[in-house]
Amino acid sequence: EKAGYRHFMAKEIAEQPRVLAGALEHYLGDAGLALPEGLDFTGVDRLTLVACGTAHYACAVARYWFERLAGIPCEVDIASEFRYRDPVLSPRGMAIFVSQSGETADTLAALRHVRGAVGAVVGVVNVPTSSIAREADIVLPIHAGPEIGVASTKAFTAQLLVLALMALRAADQRGRLDAAGLERHLADLRGVPGLVNAALALDAEVAEIAQHVAEAQDVLFLGRGPLFPLALEGALKLKEISYIHAEGYAAGELKHGPIALVDSHVPVVVIAPHDDLFAKTMSNMQEVMARGAQVVLFTDAAGVAEAGPGVWRTLTLPTAGWLAAPIVHAVPAQLLAYHTAVAKGTDVDQPRNLAKSVTVE
Ligand code: M6R
């Protein structure tokens, strides 16, 4: 069932253009957004996004989208903290629970915790028959198909795509986007399958970089804005399957501590498409390069033109809009973790100590 791939993870990474095209087909018709009727952001005064692991990072990206596009106050938390911290909930609030399996114990418990205290409980799941799907008022399946590898890949990018469409629905319902603005963002998302396909073409380049990364003891990932959670996701993916210690940081937080770790033995992956924060991230990149770090830069053509000299390896990703960029930049992060794990000879699909579905808290 690996369809000729060596690992399920490789198959699932490669499947993403098709998976994302399928999700778009479900939620984006010729007439525009085709999300469930009942998904109403009009009077929502607070959005609460809760999940674990990779699904939590998808929520963390979505916060930037919901806040900027729809102007809704947003909080994002991991389920195991959320459910025990007396969160302040609003009867006009909407709570969104994101889970590939739909069975994660803490996420399900968090959902039960808010029921009755918020206006709407929404589930974004991959398994449509799951507990979270059953217990949510409104369910948006991500249509990624079965994900077997313990490391979540296609479910992450499909979660991002569905959350982006939800943020656009919210912006539209709240009168925050004119028709042209909405169409521009929709065009950005319609391009995602093709852009992800182009990102996959970097596979051989990433595999070569991974040979070096496999020698490292520690790896840092940096990003800003919607790419900050991508830094967290890149680090999680690398540590869970290659067992190399990795940390993701907001690039601006570097000089508040983690830069002390940096020397010529610590590769630093900088995730920086040419967006409104690019110049800021570049100055953080210069700071780590000045400490001898070998930088791997994920950017696009405009970013390559402005990055300056001294970058150890650059991956040139296709140019993507503000919503598509985090989805596109997930691909080299997945490939880097995958090829590093293969180089180290670890069990890619079944990493030690981990289960695909965490049904105990
Ligand atoms: O099934 P879920 O999406 O609720 O699972 C959440 C996490 O356990 C999961 O994303 C985990 O972090 C993955 N192994 C990451 O690759």
Residues whose N, C-alpha, C, O or C-beta is under 5 A from the ligand:
A	BS01	M6R	C52 G53 T54 A55 V98 S99 Q100 S101 G102 T104 V150 A151 S152 K356 V358
